[in-house]
């Protein structure tokens, strides 16, 4: 089988990322380097820092990324787009215009002879009550309809500023770090899920912006994908072997 690639958390368009154009170009060059070899690409959420589709308006920017994704799908490469907590509000534009396959919930998929549990990771095991309330509110359809009544001039600016302020606050307080096997929420969630779904071979998550490759059992392995802001991390599966890499231009062979 052709290799399958997994990546997440580019947060394209973030006002908190100073090298945003360079970052997007690097992501696009990576996708270009795999377009003839990939069987599928799984984008596991937060590829955009804020994405809201009005009925006749989509966010400004990202043309290089969207064009490259469209090229991949035109070539017959499946591109699976999982919504994260920053790009919840994707509706039909990415499917209709770019050929993506959208997923709004975690998915269990069989790839080769292995079973994968795939998700962005937000809302899975996180006990933070404020985050859980905001996540519920952002997914609440009446709230989405009300927000759509706000003119894009103010709606998009509000979303981008909110996201940038939160990122700057969290990074100033405590950069993302691995909490340990007994405290990392996604690890605890996967272990609990594995008790009732012992056939899962691989869990792959985004969201946490940490690189993690952890054996949960003899037959089960967990990955947290890092990000495409500073780490440029991806996982590749060729049907037999699976591994995590950092994309370094001129040195990495995807």
ZASE-987764 format. One line per 10 residues: number of its first residue (from 1); their letters; for each residue z, x, y of C-alpha. Coordinates in nm, 4 decimals. Example, Ala and Ser with C-alpha at 12.3 -4.5 7.8 and 13.67 -1.06 7.14 Angstrom:
ZASE-987764
1 = as = 0.7800:1.2300:-0.4500  0.7140:1.3670:-0.1060
end
This chain:
ZASE-987764
1 = xxxxxxxxxx = 0.0000:0.0000:0.0000  -0.0497:0.1035:0.3619  0.2604:0.2222:0.5499  0.4694:-0.0372:0.7304  0.6403:0.0544:1.0565  0.9569:-0.0832:1.2153  1.0746:-0.0267:1.5735  1.2674:-0.2085:1.8449  1.4337:-0.2028:2.1856  1.1771:-0.0655:2.4263
11 = xxxxxxxxxx = 1.3052:-0.2909:2.7083  0.9723:-0.2591:2.8859  0.9914:-0.3511:3.2524  1.3605:-0.2708:3.2912  1.4582:-0.1885:3.6476  1.7257:0.0407:3.5015  1.4687:0.2705:3.3344  1.3311:0.5195:3.5865  1.0522:0.6503:3.3639  0.9212:0.3066:3.2658
21 = xxxxxxxxxx = 0.5487:0.3792:3.2972  0.5810:0.7054:3.1006  0.7884:0.5271:2.8387  0.5289:0.2522:2.7956  0.2480:0.5048:2.7639  0.4410:0.6933:2.4972  0.4908:0.3746:2.2989  0.1215:0.2911:2.3333  0.0177:0.6385:2.2145  0.2404:0.5969:1.9104
31 = xxxxxxxxxx = 0.0832:0.2610:1.8263  -0.2600:0.4112:1.8794  -0.1781:0.6923:1.6351  -0.0992:0.4468:1.3550  -0.3634:0.1792:1.4152  -0.5900:0.2898:1.1278  -0.3143:0.3678:0.8784  -0.0613:0.0857:0.9294  -0.0512:-0.2159:0.7031  0.1901:-0.3925:0.9369
41 = xxxxxxxxxx = 0.4107:-0.3269:1.2367  0.7453:-0.5022:1.2798  0.8770:-0.5137:1.6360  1.2407:-0.6102:1.5881  1.3299:-0.7461:1.9280  1.3916:-0.6537:2.2923  1.0516:-0.4966:2.3328  1.0680:-0.6447:2.6845  1.3725:-0.6240:2.9068  1.3113:-0.9774:3.0273
51 = xxxxxxxxxx = 1.0323:-1.2034:2.9087  0.9980:-1.5662:3.0089  0.6811:-1.7662:2.9544  0.6231:-2.0424:3.2034  0.3581:-2.2955:3.1058  0.0843:-2.1234:3.3055  0.2519:-1.7931:3.3983  0.3583:-1.4878:3.1982  0.5471:-1.1819:3.3278  0.3657:-0.9181:3.5300
61 = xxxxxxxxxx = 0.3069:-0.5791:3.3693  0.2982:-0.4416:3.0138  -0.0826:-0.4468:3.0096  -0.1127:-0.1197:2.8157  0.1333:-0.2370:2.5512  -0.0128:-0.5866:2.5188  -0.3636:-0.4450:2.5027  -0.2692:-0.2036:2.2253  -0.0942:-0.4771:2.0268  -0.4066:-0.6912:2.0629
71 = xxxxxxxxxx = -0.6202:-0.4022:1.9407  -0.3995:-0.3622:1.6342  -0.4232:-0.7292:1.5425  -0.8002:-0.7256:1.6060  -0.8195:-0.4424:1.3515  -0.6392:-0.6593:1.0968  -0.2930:-0.5011:1.1304  -0.0160:-0.7600:1.1117  0.2140:-0.7308:1.4122  0.5395:-0.9204:1.3661
81 = xxxxxxxxxx = 0.7338:-0.9853:1.6860  1.1027:-1.0736:1.6503  1.2648:-1.2168:1.9604  1.5773:-1.0355:2.0754  1.8431:-1.1310:2.3250  1.6248:-1.0060:2.6142  1.2968:-1.1682:2.5102  1.4228:-1.4957:2.3622  1.1802:-1.6968:2.5719  0.8589:-1.6040:2.3935
91 = xxxxxxxxxx = 0.6644:-1.9149:2.3027  0.2935:-1.9108:2.2180  0.1359:-1.6510:2.4496  0.1937:-1.3512:2.2216  0.0574:-1.5455:1.9243  -0.2420:-1.6992:2.0999  -0.3492:-1.4064:2.3184  -0.2288:-1.1006:2.1244  -0.2370:-1.2216:1.7645  0.1313:-1.1537:1.6956
101 = xxxxxxxxxx = 0.3324:-1.3362:1.4323  0.6502:-1.4576:1.6050  0.9914:-1.4813:1.4413  1.2869:-1.6463:1.6112  1.5377:-1.5965:1.3289  1.6209:-1.3250:1.0730  1.3670:-1.3007:0.7935  1.3892:-1.1933:0.4316  1.0530:-1.0530:0.3260  0.9183:-0.8831:0.0155
111 = xxxxxxxxxx = 0.7263:-0.5653:0.0910  0.5896:-0.3821:-0.2094  0.8537:-0.4215:-0.4770  1.1427:-0.4226:-0.2289  1.3286:-0.6984:-0.0492  1.3985:-0.6534:0.3231  1.6364:-0.8402:0.5507  1.4992:-0.8033:0.9046  1.6549:-0.9125:1.2332  1.7063:-0.7997:1.5888
121 = xxxxxxxxxx = 2.0792:-0.8115:1.5233  2.2210:-1.0047:1.8187  2.4678:-1.2701:1.7110  2.5196:-1.1210:1.3646  2.8883:-1.0492:1.3243  2.9611:-0.9780:1.6918  3.3006:-1.1356:1.7774  3.2544:-1.1129:2.1582  3.3094:-1.4692:2.2792  3.1331:-1.4190:2.6138
131 = xxxxxxxxxx = 2.8229:-1.2820:2.4440  2.8248:-1.5661:2.1905  2.8457:-1.8263:2.4675  2.5621:-1.6683:2.6664  2.3508:-1.6413:2.3527  2.4077:-2.0104:2.2810  2.3245:-2.1017:2.6417  2.0037:-1.8962:2.6462  1.8889:-2.0603:2.3210  1.9851:-2.4118:2.4391
141 = xxxxxxxxxx = 1.6578:-2.5962:2.4908  1.7709:-2.8157:2.7847  1.8859:-2.5003:2.9669  1.5488:-2.3385:2.9027  1.3706:-2.6434:3.0445  1.5891:-2.6351:3.3556  1.5187:-2.2652:3.4077  1.1464:-2.3280:3.3767  1.1725:-2.5429:3.6896  1.2721:-2.2333:3.8898
151 = xxxxxxxxxx = 0.9723:-2.0734:4.0605  0.8649:-1.7521:3.8789  0.9126:-1.5596:4.2058  1.2882:-1.6136:4.1774  1.3222:-1.6744:3.8036  1.1720:-1.3418:3.7017  1.3630:-1.1479:3.9677  1.6896:-1.3105:3.8596  1.6296:-1.2238:3.4947  1.5279:-0.8628:3.5622
161 = xxxxxxxxxx = 1.8183:-0.7970:3.7981  2.0696:-0.9540:3.5609  1.9421:-0.7393:3.2738  1.9348:-0.4180:3.4782  2.2859:-0.4733:3.6117  2.4247:-0.5333:3.2631  2.2533:-0.2215:3.1250  2.3831:-0.0018:3.4060  2.7325:-0.1427:3.3647  2.7482:-0.0886:2.9885
171 = xxxxxxxxxx = 2.6002:0.2599:3.0036  2.8451:0.3606:3.2776  3.1409:0.2284:3.0813  3.0521:0.3427:2.7313  2.7138:0.4618:2.6021  2.6225:0.3086:2.2635  2.7843:0.4933:1.9757  2.8432:0.4289:1.6078  3.1744:0.2469:1.5637  3.2237:0.3496:1.2014
181 = xxxxxxxxxx = 3.1589:0.1722:0.8760  3.4721:-0.0439:0.9063  3.4032:-0.1571:1.2662  3.0264:-0.1641:1.3186  2.9439:-0.5348:1.3342  2.5988:-0.5132:1.1798  2.7316:-0.3033:0.8916  3.0088:-0.5553:0.8283  2.7599:-0.8416:0.8472  2.5242:-0.6727:0.5992
191 = xxxxxxxxxx = 2.8059:-0.6025:0.3548  2.9195:-0.9636:0.3684  2.5626:-1.0926:0.3313  2.5056:-0.8615:0.0374  2.7854:-1.0294:-0.1588  2.5809:-1.3484:-0.1879  2.2360:-1.1848:-0.1750  2.2654:-0.8798:-0.4010  1.8859:-0.8426:-0.4363  1.8402:-0.7122:-0.0804
201 = xxxxxxxxxx = 1.7197:-0.3512:-0.0886  1.6993:-0.2808:0.2844  1.8592:-0.4180:0.5991  1.6829:-0.3198:0.9214  1.8237:-0.4112:1.2622  1.7722:-0.3240:1.6262  1.9943:-0.4296:1.9176  2.2636:-0.1596:1.9069  2.0573:0.1339:2.0411  2.2040:0.3704:1.7829
211 = xxxxxxxxxx = 2.0299:0.5563:1.5014  2.1891:0.4764:1.1664  2.0774:0.5328:0.8076  2.3550:0.4175:0.5728  2.3726:0.3536:0.1997  2.5628:0.0301:0.1397  2.5369:0.0520:-0.2385  2.3378:0.2309:-0.5037  2.0440:-0.0050:-0.4432  2.0866:-0.1080:-0.0783
221 = xxxxxxxxxx = 2.0295:0.0845:0.2431  2.0816:-0.0126:0.6057  1.8951:0.1096:0.9139  1.9703:0.0530:1.2822  1.6616:0.1508:1.4730  1.7816:0.3293:1.7848  1.5502:0.2553:2.0782  1.2246:0.3382:2.2563  1.3922:0.4390:2.5811  1.5247:0.7836:2.4983
231 = xxxxxxxxxx = 1.5315:0.8117:2.1181  1.1803:0.6856:2.0283  1.2894:0.6014:1.6770  1.1017:0.4232:1.4014  1.1308:0.3583:1.0284  0.8309:0.3824:0.7983  0.7986:0.2419:0.4443  0.5054:0.3316:0.2189  0.5949:0.1165:-0.0789  0.7960:0.3907:-0.2472
241 = xxxxxxxxxx = 0.9739:0.5938:0.0181  1.1462:0.4855:0.3387  1.2580:0.7129:0.6197  1.3586:0.7203:0.9849  1.1859:0.9427:1.2408  1.1885:1.0265:1.6099  0.8430:1.0228:1.7642  0.7773:1.3532:1.9408  0.4272:1.3732:2.0835  0.2305:1.6664:1.9523
251 = xxxx = 0.4792:1.7310:1.6738  0.5363:1.4078:1.4825  0.2862:1.2825:1.2286  0.3605:0.9054:1.2123
end
